[in-house]
């Protein structure tokens, strides 16, 4: 679920960048980055447990 949201925000950021809305693109990339980080942490915890 988290990785799907991260991909969605990444695509939103790319579309916003192409359309010239660089502020929205940067914000979407930040959200996507944090979602990927959370996904990796949850995956590592799931492997350990």
C-alpha positions in Angstrom: 0.0 0.0 0.0 2.7 2.5 0.9 4.8 1.7 -2.2 1.7 2.3 -4.4 1.1 5.7 -2.8 4.8 6.5 -3.3 4.6 5.7 -7.0 1.4 7.7 -7.3 3.0 10.8 -5.7 6.1 10.3 -7.9 3.9 10.3 -11.0 2.1 13.4 -9.7 5.4 15.1 -9.2 6.5 14.3 -12.7 3.3 15.6 -14.3 3.4 18.7 -12.2 7.0 19.4 -13.1 6.2 18.9 -16.8 3.3 21.3 -16.5 5.5 23.9 -14.8 4.2 23.7 -11.2 7.5 23.2 -9.6 6.3 23.9 -6.0 3.7 21.1 -6.2 6.3 18.8 -7.9 8.8 19.4 -5.0 6.1 18.8 -2.4 5.0 15.6 -4.1 8.5 14.3 -4.3 9.0 14.9 -0.6 5.9 12.9 0.2 7.0 10.1 -2.2 10.4 10.1 -0.6 9.0 9.8 3.0 6.6 7.1 1.9 9.4 5.0 0.4 11.5 5.5 3.6 8.5 4.3 5.8 7.9 1.4 3.4 11.6 0.3 3.8 11.5 0.6 7.6 8.2 -1.4 7.8 9.7 -4.1 5.4 12.8 -4.5 7.5 10.8 -4.8 10.7 8.5 -7.4 9.0 11.6 -9.4 8.0 13.0 -9.3 11.5 9.8 -10.3 13.1 
